[in-house]
Amino acid sequence: AGVRIGLEDGRLAVNPEATSQEENGVEITVVGTKKTVTMVEGQMKELPEEELVEAVDLAHRAIQEMLALQEKFVDRIQPRKVEFTPVIEDSVLRERVQSVVCPQFPSMHGFSTKRELNDFVGSLREQAIETAITEELSVEERTKLERRVSSLVDGFYGEYMRQGILERDERIDGRRPDDLRQISCQVGSLPRAHGSAVFTRGETQSLGVVTLGASRSDEQIIDQMMKEGRKRFMVHYNFPPFSVGEVSPLRGPSRRSIGHGYLAEGALRSVVPNEEDFPYTIRIVSEILESNGSSSMASVCSGSLAMMDAGVPIKKAIAGIAMGMVEDPISKKRVILTDITGDEDHYGDMDFKVAGTYDGVTAFQLDVKVGGISKETIREVLSKAKRARLIILDEMTRAIPAPREHLSSFAPSLVTINIPVEKIGAVIGPGGKMIRKIIEETGATIDIDDDGRVTLAGVDSEAVAAAQERIEDLTSELEIGTVIATKVTRVVDFGAFVELKNGSEGLVHVSHLASGYVDNVRDSGKPGDEITVEVIGEDKMGRPDLKRVEGEGESSGQERAKTSSKGRQRGRPAKPENKIKVGAVIEGTVANTTDYGAFVELGSDITGLIHISELSDNYVKHVEDVVKMGDRVTVEVLKIDERGRYKLRRIIPAEEKEKNDTKELDFEDRW
């Protein structure tokens, strides 16, 4: 039976809620029989070895309860067991092969490489085949016999390897059971990559390559039956045929490769910084360059080194080790092996992978070929794995003691800022106009979340900084006293509109265009002129009130007015020539609204005021309840004063007038 173990309220629990496992970071699966554990797999956040043993023990007790229910079910249905008839082995052939190969096995101990050992066993296989085949056989019969002989040779080799470990504590490569192979660590192996490292342990070598992504499009989209979302940390494992001296087509990833990548990803995930501290998407690819056991744990080591080389601020380094075991089926004597080779994995009885930091385990995986192992064996394996893991971590720390302070110059630049949710529309602009403009002008990519989180990315930091400045300008509040260098966008009779940093327009009223009297606004500036303004307040609608700040060498409004009047009496402007007469009905555009009315542009240089009392036949509380900036309206000219200012009355459209009349009738009926 099998159970899951997680944390609930800080305590180990059997079969916890799925959400609890994700939140607490402990996810362990245990399978076992009544007496032993047969399979374990788990990912956790630096759990001490003793707590892992407690978790397995808790799971095993729950398994025993489930097995009791299964036994009751079996007793009820009384299933009939299938009889198995073993294949009768040819004793003569076995003795003949044994006499050829077994006397030569002791000479294997001088070989230092996997290739030498494979070549030697291959030569023994050929000798055994020549000895076994004593007569002419058909091609089919010869092929069958060669397979049987090859199987016998492999069996004798495995028995010799196991016997040496059980009787003499001697492994084929000359190591003692607790010895590790030689370890080598190298970082920065690929200068053009964002981060890289080569980790070598014996004849197992992994090239870890880190690539940093800066936008949401780089994340992996998760769309499963029970889970949806995005994934910003990925580990992919590649096992090319040349790593084991073979030649075969490169196809899609196998189940083994996917499983090894998943195990390495789970081991490394616990030290990856959260998105708030490091918003990049992280992809690690482990390329196995040679393999002789435990390539998945080598991937953990190379991945950790590569992230540190890339400047990813991981909390701690992580290393992994594969443990093995050989057990005598009769005496039950067992020997735990550290850092197993491929042959020790194949001919041994256990493959127990353990990964973690100096302080605890982050992932482990157990497969056994015997009936299972006990809690005491698991405790012993974890203890020896910790000793080996610390040795590997020391070697890794010598290669690179801490993550690099700066990212690679080839890595994308990325900045995350937060803006008020109500300002998202201002950044995007109508139809995406504003955000497209920023992207085109700066070259940065921009991602905006619904909660106001903005991610800026680019090939260089200058592009990102420029985009960040633009967005901060768009979302910043203009404080009183702020001085802005800007341009005039348009001029009307009552003042000049200027472009603000946040993309909107602000009005400098004619009374604030100069320190003195301004006869004609157009004498103080025209569209495109660069001027400096200061924020002196805001109106009731929150719009900034601006005042022009006169720079050096810039003539005052009074001087400009004086120069342009040419003979006029100072302060007594001549009445401008009226182009539109009193009583004229004309169509115009609402240029601005105030609390007391709306200014309407009647031509290229003529603007008039509709007082709030002239907007409608009914009471008007707010001007913008009737008209807004940009609206087209029909007006009648009521008056033109001595200074040429137009007083207007809005001509109410027929449909609006009919609607107002209906409201009056309804009121009279109710009265």
C-alpha positions as CSV (number, residue, x, y, z in Angstrom):
1,A,0.0,0.0,0.0
2,G,1.1,3.6,-0.4
3,V,0.4,6.9,1.4
4,R,1.4,10.5,1.2
5,I,3.1,12.5,4.0
6,G,3.0,16.2,4.4
7,L,2.8,18.9,7.1
8,E,-0.4,20.2,8.7
9,D,-0.1,22.9,11.4
10,G,3.6,22.2,11.5
11,R,3.3,18.5,12.2
12,L,3.7,15.5,9.9
13,A,0.4,14.2,8.7
14,V,-0.8,11.2,6.6
15,N,-2.6,12.0,3.3
16,P,-2.9,15.8,4.0
17,E,-4.8,18.2,1.8
18,A,-3.1,19.0,-1.5
19,T,-3.1,22.7,-0.8
20,S,-1.4,22.0,2.5
21,Q,1.5,20.2,0.8
22,E,2.1,23.0,-1.7
23,E,2.0,25.6,1.1
24,N,4.3,23.7,3.6
25,G,6.7,22.4,1.0
26,V,6.8,18.8,2.1
27,E,5.5,16.1,-0.3
28,I,6.6,12.5,0.4
29,T,5.2,9.3,-1.1
30,V,5.9,6.0,0.7
31,V,5.0,2.5,-0.5
32,G,5.6,-0.7,1.6
33,T,4.7,-4.1,2.8
34,K,3.8,-5.1,6.4
35,K,7.5,-5.3,7.4
36,T,9.5,-3.2,4.9
37,V,9.5,-0.1,2.7
38,T,9.7,-0.7,-1.0
39,M,9.6,2.8,-2.5
40,V,10.0,6.3,-1.3
41,E,10.0,9.6,-3.3
42,G,9.7,13.1,-1.9
43,Q,10.6,16.8,-2.1
44,M,10.9,19.0,0.9
45,K,12.5,22.2,2.3
46,E,15.7,21.2,4.0
47,L,14.2,18.5,6.3
48,P,16.7,17.0,8.7
49,E,17.5,13.3,8.3
50,E,15.9,12.2,11.6
51,E,12.6,13.9,10.6
52,L,12.7,12.1,7.3
53,V,13.0,8.8,9.2
54,E,10.0,9.8,11.4
55,A,8.0,10.6,8.3
56,V,8.8,7.2,6.7
57,D,7.9,5.5,10.1
58,L,4.6,7.4,10.3
59,A,3.8,6.3,6.7
60,H,4.7,2.7,7.4
61,R,2.3,2.5,10.3
62,A,-0.5,3.9,8.2
63,I,0.5,1.4,5.4
64,Q,0.1,-1.5,7.9
65,E,-3.4,-0.4,8.7
66,M,-4.3,-0.2,5.0
67,L,-2.8,-3.7,4.4
68,A,-5.0,-5.1,7.2
69,L,-8.0,-4.0,5.2
70,Q,-6.6,-5.5,2.0
71,E,-6.0,-8.8,3.8
72,K,-9.7,-8.9,4.9
73,F,-10.7,-8.3,1.4
74,V,-8.4,-11.1,0.1
75,D,-9.8,-13.5,2.7
76,R,-13.3,-12.7,1.5
77,I,-12.8,-13.3,-2.2
78,Q,-10.2,-16.2,-1.8
79,P,-8.3,-15.6,-5.1
80,R,-6.5,-18.5,-6.8
81,K,-2.8,-18.0,-7.2
82,V,-1.3,-18.5,-10.7
83,E,1.3,-21.3,-10.7
84,F,4.7,-20.4,-12.0
85,T,7.0,-23.0,-13.6
86,P,10.6,-21.8,-13.6
87,V,12.8,-22.5,-16.7
88,I,15.0,-25.5,-16.2
89,E,18.6,-24.3,-16.6
90,D,21.1,-26.4,-18.6
91,S,23.6,-27.3,-15.9
92,V,26.2,-28.6,-18.4
93,L,26.2,-25.2,-20.2
94,R,26.4,-23.3,-16.9
95,E,29.4,-25.3,-15.7
96,R,31.2,-24.9,-19.1
97,V,30.7,-21.1,-19.1
98,Q,31.7,-20.9,-15.4
99,S,34.9,-22.7,-16.0
100,V,35.9,-20.2,-18.6
101,V,35.0,-16.8,-17.1
102,C,35.1,-17.1,-13.3
103,P,38.9,-17.8,-13.0
104,Q,39.6,-14.6,-14.9
105,F,37.4,-12.2,-12.9
106,P,40.1,-11.3,-10.3
107,S,42.2,-9.7,-13.0
108,M,39.4,-7.0,-13.4
109,H,40.6,-5.1,-10.4
110,G,43.3,-3.4,-12.3
111,F,41.0,-1.6,-14.6
112,S,40.4,2.2,-13.9
113,T,37.8,3.0,-16.5
114,K,34.3,1.7,-17.4
115,R,35.4,1.1,-21.0
116,E,38.3,-1.1,-20.0
117,L,36.0,-3.2,-17.8
118,N,33.4,-3.5,-20.5
119,D,36.0,-4.6,-23.1
120,F,37.3,-7.2,-20.7
121,V,33.8,-8.6,-19.9
122,G,33.1,-8.5,-23.6
123,S,36.2,-10.7,-24.4
124,L,35.1,-13.1,-21.7
125,R,31.7,-13.3,-23.3
126,E,33.3,-14.2,-26.7
127,Q,35.4,-16.9,-25.1
128,A,32.4,-18.4,-23.4
129,I,30.5,-18.5,-26.7
130,E,33.3,-20.2,-28.5
131,T,33.6,-22.8,-25.7
132,A,29.8,-23.4,-25.5
133,I,29.2,-23.9,-29.2
134,T,30.7,-27.3,-30.1
135,E,28.7,-28.2,-33.2
136,E,27.2,-26.6,-36.3
137,L,23.9,-24.8,-35.5
138,S,21.4,-22.9,-37.6
139,V,21.5,-19.1,-37.4
140,E,18.4,-19.1,-35.2
141,E,19.7,-21.7,-32.8
142,R,23.1,-20.1,-32.6
143,T,21.5,-16.7,-31.8
144,K,19.5,-18.3,-28.9
145,L,22.5,-20.0,-27.6
146,E,24.6,-16.8,-27.7
147,R,21.9,-15.0,-25.7
148,R,21.9,-17.7,-23.0
149,V,25.7,-17.7,-22.8
150,S,25.7,-13.9,-22.6
151,S,23.1,-14.0,-19.8
152,L,25.2,-16.5,-17.9
153,V,28.3,-14.4,-18.2
154,D,26.5,-11.4,-16.9
155,G,25.1,-13.4,-14.0
156,F,28.5,-14.7,-13.0
157,Y,30.0,-11.2,-13.2
158,G,27.2,-9.9,-11.0
159,E,27.7,-12.7,-8.4
160,Y,31.5,-12.0,-8.3
161,M,30.9,-8.2,-7.8
162,R,28.4,-8.8,-5.0
163,Q,30.6,-11.5,-3.4
164,G,33.6,-9.1,-3.3
165,I,31.5,-6.5,-1.5
166,L,29.9,-8.9,1.0
167,E,33.0,-10.9,1.9
168,R,35.8,-8.4,1.5
169,D,34.2,-4.9,1.5
170,E,35.9,-4.5,-1.9
171,R,34.3,-2.9,-5.0
172,I,35.2,-3.6,-8.6
173,D,36.9,-0.2,-9.0
174,G,39.0,-0.8,-5.8
175,R,37.0,1.6,-3.5
176,R,35.8,0.7,0.0
177,P,31.9,0.8,0.5
178,D,32.0,4.4,1.9
179,D,34.4,5.9,-0.6
180,L,33.5,8.5,-3.2
181,R,35.0,8.8,-6.7
182,Q,37.2,11.7,-7.6
183,I,35.2,15.0,-7.8
184,S,35.9,18.0,-10.1
185,C,33.9,21.3,-10.4
186,Q,34.3,24.0,-13.0
187,V,32.2,27.1,-13.4
188,G,31.9,29.5,-16.4
189,S,32.6,26.8,-18.9
190,L,30.5,28.5,-21.6
191,P,31.3,32.2,-21.5
192,R,28.4,33.2,-23.8
193,A,25.8,31.4,-21.6
194,H,24.1,33.2,-18.8
195,G,25.6,30.6,-16.4
196,S,27.3,27.3,-16.8
197,A,29.2,24.6,-14.8
198,V,30.7,21.2,-15.4
199,F,30.4,18.7,-12.5
200,T,32.4,15.5,-12.8
201,R,32.3,12.5,-10.3
202,G,34.4,9.6,-11.5
203,E,33.1,8.8,-15.1
204,T,29.8,10.7,-14.7
205,Q,29.9,14.2,-16.0
206,S,27.1,16.8,-16.3
207,L,27.2,20.2,-18.1
208,G,24.7,22.5,-16.4
209,V,23.5,25.5,-18.4
210,V,21.3,28.3,-17.0
211,T,19.3,30.6,-19.2
212,L,17.4,33.5,-17.7
213,G,14.1,34.7,-19.2
214,A,12.8,38.2,-18.6
215,S,9.1,38.1,-19.8
216,R,6.0,36.1,-19.1
217,S,6.3,34.5,-22.5
218,D,9.4,32.6,-21.2
219,E,7.4,30.9,-18.5
220,Q,6.0,27.4,-19.0
221,I,2.2,27.4,-19.1
222,I,0.7,24.7,-16.9
223,D,-2.7,23.5,-18.2
224,Q,-3.6,20.3,-16.4
225,M,-6.8,18.6,-15.2
226,M,-6.2,19.6,-11.6
227,K,-3.8,22.5,-11.9
228,E,-3.4,25.7,-14.0
229,G,-0.8,28.4,-13.9
230,R,2.7,29.3,-14.9
231,K,6.1,27.8,-14.0
232,R,9.1,30.1,-13.7
233,F,11.7,27.4,-12.7
234,M,12.5,24.4,-14.9
235,V,15.1,21.7,-15.1
236,H,15.5,19.7,-18.2
237,Y,17.7,16.6,-18.4
238,N,19.3,15.3,-21.7
239,F,20.9,11.9,-22.0
240,P,22.6,11.7,-25.5
241,P,23.7,8.3,-26.6
242,F,27.4,9.2,-26.8
243,S,27.4,9.6,-23.0
244,V,27.5,5.8,-22.8
245,G,29.5,5.1,-25.9
246,E,26.5,4.4,-28.2
247,V,25.3,5.7,-31.5
248,S,21.6,6.1,-32.0
249,P,19.1,8.7,-33.3
250,L,18.3,11.7,-31.1
251,R,14.6,11.5,-30.4
252,G,12.2,13.1,-27.9
253,P,12.8,12.8,-24.2
254,S,12.3,9.4,-22.7
255,R,10.3,8.7,-19.5
256,R,13.7,8.2,-17.8
257,S,14.9,11.7,-18.9
258,I,11.7,13.3,-17.8
259,G,11.8,11.6,-14.4
260,H,15.5,12.5,-13.8
261,G,14.7,16.2,-14.7
262,Y,11.8,16.2,-12.4
263,L,13.8,14.8,-9.5
264,A,16.6,17.4,-10.0
265,E,14.1,20.2,-10.3
266,G,12.4,19.2,-7.0
267,A,15.8,19.1,-5.3
268,L,16.8,22.6,-6.5
269,R,13.5,24.3,-6.2
270,S,13.7,24.9,-2.4
271,V,16.6,27.3,-2.7
272,V,15.4,29.2,-5.8
273,P,14.6,32.8,-4.7
274,N,11.0,33.9,-4.9
275,E,9.7,36.0,-7.7
276,E,9.6,39.3,-5.7
277,D,13.4,39.0,-5.0
278,F,14.4,37.6,-8.4
279,P,11.7,38.0,-11.1
280,Y,13.6,36.1,-13.8
281,T,12.4,32.9,-15.3
282,I,15.1,30.2,-14.7
283,R,15.7,27.3,-17.0
284,I,18.5,24.7,-16.3
285,V,19.5,22.2,-18.9
286,S,21.7,19.3,-17.8
287,E,23.6,17.7,-20.7
288,I,25.1,14.4,-19.6
289,L,28.5,14.2,-21.3
290,E,29.5,10.8,-19.8
291,S,27.6,8.5,-17.5
292,N,28.6,5.7,-15.1
293,G,26.0,6.0,-12.4
294,S,24.0,8.7,-10.7
295,S,23.7,11.2,-13.6
296,S,20.6,12.7,-12.0
297,M,22.5,13.6,-8.8
298,A,25.3,15.0,-11.0
299,S,22.6,17.2,-12.6
300,V,21.7,18.5,-9.2
301,C,25.3,19.5,-8.5
302,S,25.9,21.1,-12.0
303,G,22.6,22.9,-11.8
304,S,23.4,24.4,-8.4
305,L,26.8,25.5,-9.6
306,A,25.4,27.0,-12.8
307,M,22.8,29.0,-11.0
308,M,25.6,30.5,-8.8
309,D,27.7,31.2,-11.9
310,A,24.7,33.0,-13.4
311,G,24.3,35.2,-10.4
312,V,21.0,33.7,-9.3
313,P,20.8,34.5,-5.5
314,I,20.1,31.0,-4.4
315,K,20.0,30.6,-0.6
316,K,22.4,27.6,-0.4
317,A,24.3,25.2,-2.6
318,I,22.7,21.8,-3.2
319,A,24.5,18.5,-3.9
320,G,23.2,15.0,-4.5
321,I,24.5,11.5,-4.0
322,A,23.3,8.0,-5.1
323,M,23.5,5.3,-2.4
324,G,23.3,1.5,-3.1
325,M,23.1,-1.8,-1.2
326,V,24.1,-5.4,-1.6
327,E,22.3,-8.0,0.6
328,D,22.9,-11.7,0.9
329,P,19.6,-13.5,0.3
330,I,20.4,-16.2,2.8
331,S,22.3,-14.6,5.7
332,K,20.6,-11.2,5.2
333,K,23.9,-9.5,5.6
334,R,23.9,-6.1,3.9
335,V,26.5,-3.6,2.9
336,I,25.6,0.0,2.1
337,L,27.5,1.6,-0.8
338,T,28.2,5.3,-1.3
339,D,28.4,6.8,-4.8
340,I,27.4,3.8,-6.8
341,T,28.5,3.1,-10.4
342,G,26.3,1.9,-13.2
343,D,27.2,-1.8,-12.6
344,E,26.6,-1.4,-8.9
345,D,23.1,0.0,-9.7
346,H,22.4,-2.8,-12.2
347,Y,23.6,-5.8,-10.1
348,G,23.0,-4.3,-6.7
349,D,19.7,-4.3,-4.6
350,M,19.0,-0.6,-4.1
351,D,19.2,2.8,-5.7
352,F,18.7,5.5,-3.1
353,K,19.2,9.1,-4.3
354,V,19.5,11.9,-1.7
355,A,20.0,15.6,-2.4
356,G,20.2,18.5,0.0
357,T,22.2,21.3,1.5
358,Y,24.5,21.5,4.5
359,D,21.4,21.7,6.7
360,G,18.9,19.2,5.4
361,V,17.5,17.1,2.6
362,T,15.5,18.7,-0.3
363,A,14.7,15.5,-2.3
364,F,15.1,11.8,-2.2
365,Q,14.1,8.7,-4.2
366,L,14.3,5.0,-3.3
367,D,14.0,2.0,-5.5
368,V,14.8,-1.5,-4.2
369,K,15.0,-4.9,-6.0
370,V,14.7,-7.0,-2.8
371,G,11.6,-7.3,-0.6
372,G,12.1,-3.9,0.9
373,I,14.3,-2.2,3.5
374,S,13.6,-1.4,7.2
375,K,13.5,1.9,9.0
376,E,16.9,1.2,10.5
377,T,18.4,0.7,7.0
378,I,16.9,4.0,5.9
379,R,18.4,5.8,8.9
380,E,21.8,4.3,8.1
381,V,21.6,5.2,4.4
382,L,20.6,8.8,5.2
383,S,23.4,9.2,7.7
384,K,26.0,8.0,5.2
385,A,24.5,10.0,2.4
386,K,24.8,13.2,4.5
387,R,28.5,12.5,5.1
388,A,29.0,12.1,1.3
389,R,26.9,15.1,0.5
390,L,28.9,17.4,2.8
391,I,32.1,16.3,1.1
392,I,30.7,17.2,-2.3
393,L,29.4,20.5,-1.0
394,D,32.9,21.4,0.2
395,E,34.3,20.7,-3.3
396,M,31.5,22.8,-4.9
397,T,32.1,25.7,-2.4
398,R,35.8,25.7,-3.3
399,A,34.8,26.2,-7.0
400,I,32.4,29.0,-6.2
401,P,31.7,30.0,-2.6
402,A,28.7,32.2,-3.3
403,P,26.5,33.4,-6.2
404,R,28.1,36.0,-8.4
405,E,27.1,39.6,-7.4
406,H,26.2,40.5,-11.0
407,L,24.4,38.8,-13.8
408,S,26.1,38.0,-17.0
409,S,26.4,40.8,-19.5
410,F,24.5,38.6,-21.9
411,A,21.6,38.2,-19.6
412,P,18.5,40.4,-20.1
413,S,18.0,43.3,-17.9
414,L,14.8,43.1,-15.8
415,V,13.1,45.5,-13.4
416,T,9.8,45.0,-11.6
417,I,7.8,48.0,-10.3
418,N,4.3,48.4,-8.8
419,I,1.8,51.0,-10.0
420,P,-1.6,51.9,-8.7
421,V,-4.3,49.8,-10.3
422,E,-6.2,52.9,-11.3
423,K,-3.2,54.0,-13.3
424,I,-3.0,50.8,-15.5
425,G,-5.2,52.4,-18.1
426,A,-3.0,55.5,-18.3
427,V,0.0,53.3,-19.0
428,I,-1.8,51.2,-21.6
429,G,-3.5,54.1,-23.3
430,P,-6.5,54.1,-25.6
431,G,-6.3,50.9,-27.7
432,G,-2.8,50.2,-26.3
433,K,-1.4,53.3,-27.9
434,M,0.7,54.5,-25.0
435,I,2.3,51.1,-24.1
436,R,3.1,50.4,-27.8
437,K,4.7,53.8,-28.1
438,I,6.9,53.1,-25.0
439,I,7.9,49.7,-26.4
440,E,8.7,51.1,-29.8
441,E,10.8,54.0,-28.5
442,T,12.7,52.2,-25.8
443,G,13.0,48.7,-27.2
444,A,12.0,47.2,-23.8
445,T,9.2,44.6,-23.3
446,I,6.5,45.4,-20.8
447,D,4.2,43.0,-19.0
448,I,1.4,44.4,-16.8
449,D,-0.5,42.3,-14.3
450,D,-4.0,43.0,-13.0
451,D,-2.7,43.9,-9.6
452,G,-0.5,46.7,-10.9
453,R,2.8,44.7,-11.1
454,V,4.8,45.8,-14.1
455,T,7.7,43.8,-15.4
456,L,10.2,45.6,-17.7
457,A,12.8,43.7,-19.7
458,G,15.3,44.5,-22.4
459,V,18.6,43.4,-23.9
460,D,20.3,46.2,-22.0
461,S,19.8,48.2,-18.8
462,E,19.4,51.5,-20.6
463,A,16.3,50.4,-22.5
464,V,14.7,49.2,-19.3
465,A,15.6,52.4,-17.4
466,A,14.1,54.5,-20.1
467,A,10.9,52.5,-20.1
468,Q,10.8,52.6,-16.3
469,E,11.1,56.4,-16.3
470,R,8.3,56.7,-18.9
471,I,6.0,54.6,-16.8
472,E,6.8,56.3,-13.6
473,D,6.1,59.7,-15.2
474,L,2.8,58.4,-16.5
475,T,1.7,57.2,-13.0
476,S,3.4,59.8,-10.8
477,E,1.3,62.4,-9.0
478,L,2.4,66.0,-9.7
479,E,3.2,67.6,-6.3
480,I,2.9,71.3,-5.6
481,G,6.2,73.0,-6.3
482,T,7.2,70.5,-9.0
483,V,9.0,72.3,-11.9
484,I,8.6,70.7,-15.4
485,A,10.3,71.5,-18.7
486,T,7.7,71.0,-21.3
487,K,6.2,72.1,-24.7
488,V,3.1,74.1,-25.6
489,T,0.6,71.9,-27.3
490,R,-2.1,74.4,-28.2
491,V,-3.1,78.0,-27.4
492,V,-6.6,79.3,-26.6
493,D,-7.8,82.8,-25.5
494,F,-7.7,81.9,-21.8
495,G,-4.3,80.3,-21.7
496,A,-1.9,77.7,-23.1
497,F,-2.1,74.0,-22.8
498,V,1.2,72.2,-22.2
499,E,2.3,68.5,-22.3
500,L,2.8,66.9,-18.8
501,K,5.2,64.1,-18.0
502,N,2.3,61.7,-17.4
503,G,1.1,62.1,-21.0
504,S,-1.8,64.4,-20.2
505,E,-2.3,68.1,-20.8
506,G,-2.2,70.9,-18.3
507,L,-3.4,74.5,-18.6
508,V,-1.4,77.6,-17.9
509,H,-4.1,80.3,-17.4
510,V,-3.5,83.6,-19.1
511,S,-3.1,85.2,-15.7
512,H,-0.1,82.8,-15.0
513,L,1.6,83.1,-18.3
514,A,3.7,86.1,-17.3
515,S,4.5,88.3,-14.4
516,G,2.8,91.2,-16.1
517,Y,-0.3,91.9,-18.1
518,V,-0.7,89.7,-21.2
519,D,-2.6,91.3,-24.0
520,N,-2.8,88.3,-26.3
521,V,-2.1,84.7,-25.3
522,R,-0.6,84.0,-28.7
523,D,2.1,86.7,-28.1
524,S,3.3,84.6,-25.1
525,G,3.8,81.3,-26.9
526,K,2.8,79.1,-29.8
527,P,2.5,75.3,-30.2
528,G,5.9,73.7,-30.0
529,D,7.5,76.3,-27.9
530,E,9.5,75.0,-25.0
531,I,8.6,76.5,-21.6
532,T,9.1,75.7,-18.0
533,V,6.1,75.5,-15.7
534,E,5.5,75.0,-12.0
535,V,2.6,73.2,-10.3
536,I,1.0,75.7,-7.9
537,G,-2.1,73.7,-7.0
538,E,-5.0,71.7,-8.4
539,D,-8.7,72.4,-9.3
540,K,-11.7,70.7,-7.8
541,M,-11.4,67.9,-10.3
542,G,-7.8,67.1,-9.3
543,R,-6.3,68.7,-12.4
544,P,-3.0,70.6,-11.9
545,D,-2.9,74.4,-11.9
546,L,0.3,75.6,-13.6
547,K,2.3,78.8,-13.6
548,R,5.0,79.7,-16.1
549,V,8.5,80.0,-14.8
550,E,10.4,82.5,-16.9
551,G,14.0,81.4,-17.7
552,E,17.1,83.5,-18.3
553,G,16.9,85.5,-21.5
554,E,13.2,84.9,-21.9
555,S,11.2,88.1,-22.2
556,S,8.3,88.5,-19.8
557,G,4.7,88.4,-21.0
558,Q,4.5,92.2,-20.4
559,E,7.5,92.8,-22.6
560,R,6.1,90.6,-25.3
561,A,2.7,92.2,-25.2
562,K,4.4,95.6,-25.3
563,T,6.5,94.7,-28.3
564,S,3.5,93.2,-30.2
565,S,1.1,96.1,-29.6
566,K,3.3,98.6,-31.5
567,G,1.8,101.9,-30.4
568,R,-1.1,100.7,-28.2
569,Q,-1.5,102.3,-24.9
570,R,0.1,100.0,-22.3
571,G,-2.6,98.1,-20.4
572,R,-5.4,99.3,-22.8
573,P,-5.5,96.8,-25.6
574,A,-7.3,97.7,-28.8
575,K,-10.6,95.9,-29.4
576,P,-9.9,93.0,-31.8
577,E,-11.8,92.9,-35.1
578,N,-14.9,90.7,-34.6
579,K,-15.0,87.9,-37.1
580,I,-18.3,86.5,-35.7
581,K,-21.2,88.8,-34.9
582,V,-23.6,88.8,-32.0
583,G,-26.6,86.6,-32.7
584,A,-24.6,84.2,-34.9
585,V,-25.3,80.5,-34.4
586,I,-22.2,78.4,-34.9
587,E,-20.8,74.9,-34.2
588,G,-17.7,74.5,-32.1
589,T,-15.7,72.1,-30.0
590,V,-15.5,72.1,-26.2
591,A,-11.8,72.9,-25.4
592,N,-12.0,72.9,-21.6
593,T,-14.5,72.7,-18.7
594,T,-14.4,74.6,-15.4
595,D,-16.7,74.8,-12.4
596,Y,-18.4,77.9,-13.9
597,G,-18.8,76.8,-17.5
598,A,-17.3,75.5,-20.7
599,F,-14.8,77.1,-23.2
600,V,-15.7,76.4,-26.8
601,E,-13.3,76.8,-29.8
602,L,-15.2,78.6,-32.6
603,G,-12.3,78.9,-35.0
604,S,-8.5,78.7,-35.2
605,D,-8.1,81.7,-32.9
606,I,-11.5,82.4,-31.3
607,T,-12.7,80.8,-28.1
608,G,-15.9,81.7,-26.2
609,L,-17.4,80.8,-22.8
610,I,-20.7,79.2,-22.1
611,H,-21.6,80.0,-18.6
612,I,-23.0,77.1,-16.6
613,S,-26.4,78.9,-16.5
614,E,-26.5,78.9,-20.3
615,L,-25.8,75.2,-20.8
616,S,-29.3,73.9,-20.3
617,D,-32.9,75.0,-19.5
618,N,-32.7,72.9,-16.4
619,Y,-30.5,73.2,-13.3
620,V,-27.0,72.1,-14.0
621,K,-24.9,70.9,-10.9
622,H,-21.8,69.9,-12.8
623,V,-20.7,71.2,-16.2
624,E,-19.4,67.8,-17.3
625,D,-22.9,66.3,-16.7
626,V,-23.9,68.2,-19.9
627,V,-20.7,68.6,-22.0
628,K,-17.1,67.2,-21.9
629,M,-13.9,68.1,-23.6
630,G,-14.0,67.3,-27.2
631,D,-17.8,67.4,-27.6
632,R,-19.2,69.2,-30.6
633,V,-21.8,71.8,-29.6
634,T,-24.0,74.4,-31.3
635,V,-23.9,77.8,-29.7
636,E,-25.4,81.3,-30.1
637,V,-23.2,84.4,-29.6
638,L,-24.8,86.5,-26.9
639,K,-22.2,89.2,-26.4
640,I,-18.7,90.3,-27.3
641,D,-17.0,92.5,-24.6
642,E,-14.5,95.3,-25.1
643,R,-11.6,92.8,-25.0
644,G,-13.1,90.6,-27.7
645,R,-14.3,87.8,-25.4
646,Y,-17.3,85.9,-26.5
647,K,-20.2,85.1,-24.3
648,L,-22.2,82.1,-25.6
649,R,-25.4,80.2,-25.0
650,R,-25.7,76.5,-25.9
651,I,-28.4,75.6,-28.4
652,I,-30.1,72.6,-26.9
653,P,-30.7,69.7,-29.4
654,A,-34.3,68.8,-30.1
655,E,-34.0,65.3,-28.6
656,E,-32.6,66.6,-25.4
657,K,-35.3,69.3,-25.2
658,E,-38.0,66.7,-25.8
659,K,-36.6,64.6,-23.0
660,N,-36.5,67.6,-20.7
661,D,-40.1,68.5,-21.5
662,T,-41.2,64.9,-20.7
663,K,-39.5,65.2,-17.3
664,E,-41.4,68.4,-16.6
665,L,-44.8,66.8,-17.6
666,D,-44.0,63.8,-15.3
667,F,-43.3,66.2,-12.4
668,E,-46.6,68.1,-13.0
669,D,-48.6,64.9,-13.1
670,R,-47.0,63.8,-9.8
671,W,-47.7,67.3,-8.3
